[in-house]
Amino acid sequence: MPRPLVRATAAGVVAWVAFAFRFQRPDFLNDHFEHLSMARQVLFGELPYRDFFDAGRPLTVLLSAAVQRMFGHSLLAEALLTIGALATGAAIIFWLASEVSRSIGAGVLAALIVVVMSPRLYSYPKVIVFALTLLAVWKFVERPSAHRAAWLGAVTVFALLMRHDFGVYVGVVSVCTLLMVRLKADTTSTRRPIAAYFVATALLAAPYLLFLQQQEMLIYTATSGARSLAGAARLTFRPLHFDLSHGVAHLDPVRGGSGSLDCGDDARPTFPARGTIWAGAGAGRRRHQQVVRHHGRFA
């Protein structure tokens, strides 16, 4: 059997195993019903932004509405969508890992990591979006061309519609990939791929951007998204720090926007140093509750 056919067959088996592993016990947590309730509104003729607020996940909502329309108004439809997307992501990871390493075993191991992590079903965009991104980036680097760059642009728009910040992440990765490939090749052979990427991205994103502008939500969406990314960057590059210089572990404050826990410099939660832990689990719980109640406040 030719090697590409072996890999394709193995990828199909990986997808089936990944699907069966999650389908036997589909767990729908409360957060899942946030976008699922919006999908039900779409079935009644409403649209995100026009009729109700959506936090930047239009395609996630519309896909849930589409499967509800196709397979009925039940959680079975949502399970088929989310678990199918997770299984597809695992198969893509297998394909990439086996192609890069030229080892079926390495591909199975990489896919197994994705499967056993058991991401929550409503987090399926995190798996399928970035698996497709890796595939598109790899294919472009392997053989740069205008049509592969256009596919990279399509993946960027897909990520944007699934979740706005995903589009930013994928866009940054895509542009960096285009620039690095250009640095390693002559300029004439990379101008067309770069142009193809930006043209494809602009054409595919234009209808959604025009819709946002029609609803007078384009500027608001861009500015609120920029603030959210800036807040996430501050948390990412300012990790928690424990100061043990005075015998007590001081937790540095985490300052955020609305709804985030804000502990000021004059009211930090303190935890006892090692060797001075309160006796008894019950006492520890009560003391911890007092610390949170007196020192923690929601901004």
C-alpha positions as CSV (number, residue, x, y, z in Angstrom):
1,M,0.0,0.0,0.0
2,P,1.5,3.4,-0.9
3,R,2.6,5.5,2.1
4,P,0.2,8.4,1.5
5,L,-2.7,6.0,1.4
6,V,-1.5,4.4,4.7
7,R,-1.3,7.8,6.3
8,A,-4.8,8.7,5.0
9,T,-6.2,5.5,6.3
10,A,-4.5,6.0,9.7
11,A,-5.8,9.5,9.9
12,G,-9.3,8.2,9.3
13,V,-8.9,5.7,12.1
14,V,-7.6,8.4,14.4
15,A,-10.6,10.6,13.7
16,W,-13.0,7.7,14.3
17,V,-11.3,6.7,17.6
18,A,-11.2,10.4,18.8
19,F,-14.9,10.8,17.9
20,A,-16.0,7.6,19.6
21,F,-13.9,8.4,22.7
22,R,-15.8,11.6,23.3
23,F,-19.2,10.6,21.9
24,Q,-19.7,7.9,24.5
25,R,-19.9,10.6,27.2
26,P,-20.6,14.1,25.8
27,D,-20.4,16.5,28.7
28,F,-22.2,19.8,28.1
29,L,-21.2,22.3,30.8
30,N,-23.1,25.5,31.6
31,D,-20.8,27.8,29.5
32,H,-21.7,25.8,26.4
33,F,-25.2,27.1,26.5
34,E,-24.2,30.7,26.2
35,H,-23.5,30.4,22.4
36,L,-26.0,27.6,22.0
37,S,-28.8,29.9,23.3
38,M,-27.7,32.5,20.7
39,A,-27.9,29.8,18.0
40,R,-31.5,29.1,19.0
41,Q,-32.3,32.8,18.5
42,V,-30.8,32.6,15.0
43,L,-33.3,29.8,14.3
44,F,-36.0,32.3,15.1
45,G,-34.7,34.7,12.5
46,E,-32.4,36.9,14.6
47,L,-28.7,37.6,13.9
48,P,-25.7,38.4,16.0
49,Y,-25.1,42.2,16.6
50,R,-28.3,43.1,14.7
51,D,-30.7,41.6,17.3
52,F,-28.5,40.5,20.2
53,F,-25.0,41.0,21.5
54,D,-22.3,38.6,20.6
55,A,-18.8,38.6,22.1
56,G,-17.0,38.1,18.7
57,R,-18.0,34.5,17.8
58,P,-20.4,34.8,14.9
59,L,-19.4,31.7,13.0
60,T,-19.5,29.6,16.2
61,V,-23.1,30.7,16.8
62,L,-24.1,30.2,13.1
63,L,-22.6,26.7,12.9
64,S,-24.5,25.6,16.0
65,A,-27.7,27.0,14.5
66,A,-27.0,25.2,11.2
67,V,-26.6,21.8,12.8
68,Q,-29.7,22.4,14.9
69,R,-31.6,23.1,11.7
70,M,-30.1,20.0,10.0
71,F,-30.4,17.4,12.8
72,G,-33.1,18.8,15.0
73,H,-33.4,20.9,18.1
74,S,-31.5,18.6,20.5
75,L,-28.0,18.3,22.0
76,L,-27.3,15.4,19.6
77,A,-26.8,18.0,16.8
78,E,-24.4,20.0,19.0
79,A,-22.5,16.9,20.0
80,L,-22.0,15.9,16.4
81,L,-20.6,19.3,15.5
82,T,-18.3,19.8,18.5
83,I,-17.0,16.2,18.8
84,G,-16.7,16.0,15.0
85,A,-14.6,19.2,15.0
86,L,-12.4,17.8,17.8
87,A,-11.9,14.5,16.0
88,T,-11.0,16.4,12.8
89,G,-8.4,18.4,14.7
90,A,-6.9,15.3,16.1
91,A,-6.7,13.8,12.6
92,I,-5.0,16.9,11.2
93,I,-2.5,16.9,14.1
94,F,-1.8,13.2,13.3
95,W,-1.3,14.0,9.6
96,L,1.1,16.9,10.3
97,A,3.1,15.0,12.9
98,S,3.5,11.9,10.8
99,E,4.5,14.0,7.7
100,V,7.1,16.0,9.6
101,S,8.6,13.1,11.5
102,R,7.9,10.5,8.7
103,S,6.7,8.2,11.4
104,I,3.1,6.9,11.9
105,G,3.9,6.2,15.5
106,A,4.9,9.8,16.2
107,G,1.7,11.0,14.5
108,V,-0.4,8.7,16.7
109,L,1.4,10.0,19.8
110,A,0.7,13.6,18.9
111,A,-2.9,12.9,18.1
112,L,-3.3,10.9,21.4
113,I,-2.1,14.0,23.3
114,V,-4.9,16.0,21.8
115,V,-7.5,13.3,22.5
116,V,-6.6,12.5,26.1
117,M,-6.5,16.2,27.0
118,S,-10.3,16.0,26.6
119,P,-11.0,19.7,25.9
120,R,-14.4,21.0,26.8
121,L,-16.8,20.7,23.9
122,Y,-17.5,24.4,23.7
123,S,-13.7,24.9,23.2
124,Y,-13.6,23.0,19.9
125,P,-12.7,26.1,18.0
126,K,-9.3,26.2,19.8
127,V,-8.5,22.7,18.4
128,I,-9.9,22.9,14.9
129,V,-8.8,26.5,14.2
130,F,-5.2,26.1,15.2
131,A,-4.9,22.6,13.7
132,L,-6.0,24.1,10.3
133,T,-3.5,27.0,10.9
134,L,-0.6,24.6,11.4
135,L,-1.6,22.7,8.3
136,A,-1.9,25.8,6.1
137,V,1.4,27.2,7.4
138,W,3.2,23.9,6.8
139,K,1.8,23.5,3.3
140,F,2.8,27.0,2.4
141,V,6.3,26.7,3.8
142,E,6.7,23.4,2.0
143,R,5.9,24.9,-1.4
144,P,5.2,28.6,-1.4
145,S,2.6,29.6,-4.0
146,A,-0.2,32.1,-4.5
147,H,-3.0,29.6,-4.1
148,R,-1.5,28.2,-0.9
149,A,-1.2,31.7,0.4
150,A,-4.8,32.3,-0.5
151,W,-5.8,29.2,1.6
152,L,-3.8,30.7,4.4
153,G,-5.9,33.9,4.1
154,A,-9.0,31.8,4.1
155,V,-7.9,30.1,7.4
156,T,-7.2,33.5,8.9
157,V,-10.8,34.7,8.1
158,F,-12.2,31.4,9.4
159,A,-10.3,32.0,12.7
160,L,-11.6,35.6,12.8
161,L,-15.2,34.5,12.4
162,M,-14.9,31.7,15.0
163,R,-13.4,34.1,17.5
164,H,-12.1,37.5,16.8
165,D,-8.9,37.2,18.8
166,F,-8.1,33.9,17.0
167,G,-8.1,35.9,13.8
168,V,-5.5,38.2,15.2
169,Y,-3.3,35.3,16.4
170,V,-3.6,33.5,13.1
171,G,-3.0,36.7,11.1
172,V,0.2,37.5,13.0
173,V,1.5,33.9,12.4
174,S,0.5,34.1,8.8
175,V,2.2,37.4,8.1
176,C,5.4,36.3,9.9
177,T,5.4,33.1,7.8
178,L,5.1,35.1,4.6
179,L,7.9,37.4,5.6
180,M,10.2,34.6,6.7
181,V,9.7,32.7,3.4
182,R,10.3,35.9,1.5
183,L,13.6,36.5,3.4
184,K,14.8,33.0,2.3
185,A,13.8,33.4,-1.3
186,D,14.1,36.0,-4.1
187,T,11.6,38.8,-3.9
188,T,10.0,38.2,-7.3
189,S,8.8,34.7,-6.3
190,T,7.2,35.8,-3.1
191,R,5.4,39.0,-4.2
192,R,2.4,37.0,-5.6
193,P,1.9,34.9,-2.5
194,I,1.9,37.9,-0.3
195,A,-0.5,39.7,-2.5
196,A,-2.7,36.6,-2.8
197,Y,-2.9,36.3,1.0
198,F,-4.0,39.9,1.6
199,V,-6.4,39.9,-1.3
200,A,-8.0,36.6,-0.2
201,T,-8.2,37.8,3.4
202,A,-9.8,41.2,2.4
203,L,-12.3,39.6,0.0
204,L,-13.5,36.9,2.4
205,A,-13.6,39.3,5.5
206,A,-15.3,42.1,3.6
207,P,-18.9,40.9,3.9
208,Y,-18.6,40.4,7.7
209,L,-16.9,43.8,8.1
210,L,-19.6,45.5,6.0
211,F,-22.3,43.9,8.1
212,L,-20.6,45.2,11.3
213,Q,-20.4,48.6,9.8
214,Q,-24.1,48.5,8.7
215,Q,-25.0,47.7,12.4
216,E,-22.7,50.5,13.5
217,M,-20.6,48.0,15.4
218,L,-17.3,47.9,13.5
219,I,-15.5,50.6,15.5
220,Y,-16.9,49.4,18.8
221,T,-15.9,45.8,18.0
222,A,-12.3,46.8,17.0
223,T,-11.7,49.0,20.0
224,S,-13.2,46.6,22.6
225,G,-11.2,43.8,21.0
226,A,-8.0,45.8,21.2
227,R,-8.7,46.5,24.9
228,S,-9.3,42.8,25.6
229,L,-6.1,41.9,23.9
230,A,-4.2,44.5,25.8
231,G,-5.6,43.2,29.1
232,A,-4.7,39.6,28.2
233,A,-1.2,40.7,27.3
234,R,-0.8,42.5,30.6
235,L,-1.8,39.3,32.5
236,T,0.4,37.2,30.2
237,F,3.6,39.2,30.7
238,R,2.9,40.0,34.3
239,P,2.8,36.6,36.0
240,L,1.9,36.0,39.6
241,H,4.8,36.6,42.0
242,F,5.2,35.4,45.5
243,D,7.4,37.5,47.9
244,L,8.9,35.4,50.7
245,S,11.3,38.0,52.0
246,H,9.2,38.7,55.2
247,G,8.3,35.2,56.1
248,V,4.9,35.5,54.5
249,A,3.9,34.7,50.9
250,H,2.5,37.9,49.4
251,L,0.5,37.5,46.3
252,D,1.1,40.3,43.8
253,P,-2.1,42.0,42.7
254,V,-3.8,41.0,39.5
255,R,-5.4,44.1,38.1
256,G,-8.0,43.7,35.4
257,G,-11.1,45.2,34.0
258,S,-14.7,44.8,35.0
259,G,-15.3,41.5,36.7
260,S,-11.7,40.7,37.6
261,L,-10.4,40.3,41.1
262,D,-8.5,43.4,42.1
263,C,-6.3,43.2,45.3
264,G,-4.7,46.6,46.1
265,D,-1.2,47.0,47.6
266,D,-2.7,47.9,51.0
267,A,-5.0,44.9,51.1
268,R,-3.3,41.8,49.7
269,P,-4.4,38.3,50.5
270,T,-1.7,36.8,52.7
271,F,-0.9,33.2,53.2
272,P,1.1,31.7,56.1
273,A,4.7,30.6,55.5
274,R,5.6,27.0,55.5
275,G,5.5,25.6,59.1
276,T,2.7,27.9,60.3
277,I,-0.3,26.3,58.5
278,W,-3.4,26.3,60.6
279,A,-4.3,23.0,62.2
280,G,-7.3,21.4,60.8
281,A,-8.8,21.6,57.3
282,G,-11.9,23.3,58.5
283,A,-10.0,26.1,60.1
284,G,-8.0,26.6,56.9
285,R,-11.2,26.8,54.9
286,R,-12.7,29.3,57.3
287,R,-9.6,31.5,57.3
288,H,-9.3,31.4,53.5
289,Q,-13.0,32.5,53.2
290,Q,-12.3,35.4,55.6
291,V,-9.2,36.4,53.5
292,V,-11.3,36.5,50.3
293,R,-14.2,38.2,51.9
294,H,-12.1,41.0,53.5
295,H,-9.4,41.6,51.0
296,G,-10.9,40.6,47.6
297,R,-13.2,42.9,45.8
298,F,-14.6,42.9,42.3
299,A,-13.9,46.1,40.3
